[in-house]
């Protein structure tokens, strides 16, 4: 299967457009990586989390990588946010809690790695800027955050899946550029959810929607943040 992890939400157009078009024909415009989530980190040439130590991608396409270790106090703060957010012990409420946890992590880590002012969505001026993140960075980092939650027993109804992408540049051009998201899979029934932080400014809650309902039309019609 063609490796499309280096295709960015914004940036170099020529070669990436050609690859995206070929991939779209071969893979029906949905790009899946078979196998465990660790394969995603290998494909983007980054490190998977080791306990509470993560490698944060920034600068677009994981061009810049910064290691961050979360303390016991950080994990306790995340757990507190999730307990406060959940109203019931259900998968839906757990996803709400995850959204707030990801928001907390983005704010906390943004201060450490210099991405606090990451601009939302597509920004052609952002490639190579260590303070900015594209969807490859965001999907990779969000996956790391979810794995930290899983490692610390903060996920009861879900497990972390492998990031995936959709896009159809042959039909929609740049507005349907290949776009990546992290994945949560519900334990009961196996429903997959896209967890998308790229749409919004750093620290806003991500969108969490059923994978089949995510990114159907174009980059201007992505889902709203979970509240």
C-alpha positions in Angstrom: 0.0 0.0 0.0 1.3 3.4 -0.9 2.8 5.4 2.0 0.9 8.7 2.1 1.9 9.8 5.6 4.1 12.5 4.2 1.3 14.2 2.3 0.5 17.3 4.2 -2.7 19.2 4.8 -0.9 22.2 3.4 2.5 22.7 1.8 4.1 21.3 -1.3 1.4 20.8 -4.0 2.9 19.2 -7.1 4.3 15.7 -6.2 1.9 15.3 -3.2 -1.1 16.0 -5.4 0.1 13.4 -7.9 0.6 10.8 -5.2 -2.7 11.7 -3.6 -4.5 11.3 -6.9 -2.9 7.8 -7.5 -3.6 6.8 -3.9 -7.2 8.0 -4.2 -7.7 5.7 -7.2 -6.1 2.7 -5.6 -7.6 3.1 -2.1 -11.0 4.7 -2.8 -9.9 7.9 -1.1 -9.6 6.5 2.4 -6.1 5.7 3.5 -5.8 3.1 6.2 -2.6 1.7 7.8 -3.0 -1.9 8.7 -1.4 -3.3 11.8 -0.8 -1.8 15.3 -0.6 1.9 16.0 3.2 1.8 16.4 3.4 1.5 12.6 2.1 5.0 12.3 5.0 6.4 14.3 7.5 4.4 12.3 6.0 5.8 9.0 6.3 9.4 10.2 9.7 8.6 11.6 8.8 9.6 15.1 8.8 7.7 18.5 5.8 6.1 20.1 5.0 7.1 23.7 7.0 5.3 26.4 4.8 5.5 29.4 4.3 9.2 30.1 7.1 10.3 27.8 5.9 11.5 24.4 7.6 12.9 21.3 5.6 15.9 20.0 5.6 16.6 16.3 5.5 20.2 14.9 6.7 22.2 12.0 4.5 20.2 9.6 5.0 16.5 8.7 6.9 15.9 12.0 9.8 18.0 10.7 10.4 19.0 14.3 10.2 16.7 17.2 10.4 17.5 20.9 10.4 15.0 23.8 8.1 15.8 26.7 7.7 13.8 29.9 4.4 14.2 31.8 4.7 14.2 35.5 2.4 12.3 38.0 0.9 15.7 38.8 0.1 16.2 35.1 -1.6 12.8 34.9 -3.6 13.6 38.1 -4.7 16.9 36.6 -5.9 15.2 33.4 -7.8 12.5 35.4 -9.4 15.3 37.4 -10.5 17.1 34.2 -12.0 13.8 32.8 -13.9 13.1 36.1 -15.3 16.6 36.2 -16.4 16.4 32.5 -18.1 13.0 32.5 -21.8 13.1 33.6 -22.3 9.3 33.2 -20.3 6.2 32.9 -21.0 5.7 29.2 -18.8 5.6 26.0 -20.4 8.9 24.8 -19.4 10.6 28.1 -15.9 9.1 27.9 -15.4 10.7 24.5 -16.5 14.0 25.9 -13.9 13.6 28.7 -11.3 12.6 26.2 -11.9 15.8 24.2 -11.3 17.9 27.4 -8.2 15.9 28.2 -6.8 16.5 24.7 -7.5 20.2 25.1 -5.7 20.2 28.4 -2.7 18.4 26.9 -2.5 20.7 23.9 -2.4 23.8 26.2 0.1 22.3 28.6 2.4 20.9 25.9 2.1 24.0 23.7 3.8 26.0 26.4 6.7 23.6 26.5 7.3 23.1 22.8 6.2 26.6 21.5 3.0 25.6 19.7 0.6 27.6 21.9 -0.2 29.9 18.9 -0.7 27.2 16.4 -3.2 28.5 13.9 -6.2 26.4 13.0 -6.7 24.5 9.7 -4.8 24.9 6.5 -2.0 27.5 6.5 0.4 27.6 3.5 2.8 29.8 5.5 3.1 27.3 8.3 5.3 24.6 6.7 8.7 24.5 8.4 7.5 26.9 11.2 8.2 25.0 14.5 5.3 26.8 16.1 2.8 25.4 13.7 1.3 22.0 13.1 -0.4 20.3 10.1 -2.8 17.4 10.3 0.0 14.8 10.3 1.5 16.5 13.4 -1.9 16.8 15.0 -3.0 13.2 14.3 0.3 11.9 15.6 0.3 14.0 18.7 -3.3 13.3 19.5 -2.6 9.6 19.1 0.2 10.0 21.6 -2.1 11.8 24.0 -4.7 9.1 23.7 -2.0 6.4 24.4 -1.0 8.3 27.5 -4.7 8.2 28.7 -4.8 4.5 27.9 -1.5 3.8 29.7 -2.8 5.4 32.8 -6.1 3.5 32.9 -8.2 6.6 31.9 -9.9 4.8 29.1 -12.6 2.3 30.1 -14.9 2.2 27.0 -12.3 2.7 24.2 -8.9 1.7 22.9 -6.6 3.7 20.7 -6.6 2.9 17.0 -4.3 3.7 14.2 -4.6 7.1 12.5 -6.3 7.2 9.1 -6.9 9.7 6.3 -9.5 10.7 3.8 -9.4 12.9 0.7 -10.5 13.1 -2.9 -8.4 15.7 -4.8 -9.5 14.3 -8.1 -13.0 15.6 -7.4 -12.6 18.5 -5.0 -9.0 19.7 -5.6 -7.4 21.4 -2.6 -10.7 21.5 -0.7 -10.6 17.7 -0.5 -6.9 17.4 0.3 -5.9 14.2 2.2 -6.5 14.9 5.8 -5.5 12.8 8.8 -7.1 12.1 12.2 -6.4 10.1 15.3 -8.7 7.2 16.1 -10.6 5.9 19.2 -12.3 2.5 18.9 -15.3 1.7 21.1 -14.7 -1.6 23.0 -18.3 -2.8 22.6 -19.1 -3.1 18.9 -15.9 -1.8 17.5 -17.2 1.6 16.3 -14.3 3.8 15.2 -14.2 7.5 15.9 -12.1 10.2 14.3 -10.4 12.5 16.8 -9.6 15.7 15.0 -7.7 18.6 16.6 -6.3 20.2 13.4 -9.5 22.2 12.7 -9.2 24.5 15.6 -6.7 26.7 17.4 -4.3 25.1 19.9 -6.1 24.0 23.1 -9.7 23.9 21.7 -11.6 20.7 22.1 -11.2 18.3 19.2 -14.1 17.0 17.1 -14.8 13.3 17.9 -17.2 11.8 15.3 -17.8 8.4 13.8 -15.1 7.6 11.3 -17.6 7.1 8.5 -19.1 10.5 9.1 -15.9 12.4 9.3 -14.6 14.5 6.4 -17.3 13.6 3.9 -17.4 16.8 1.8 -14.4 19.1 2.1 -12.0 20.9 4.5 -14.5 23.7 5.0 -17.2 21.3 6.2 -15.5 19.5 9.0 -17.3 18.8 12.3 -17.6 21.1 15.3 -15.6 20.6 18.5 -17.2 18.3 21.1 -18.6 20.2 24.0 
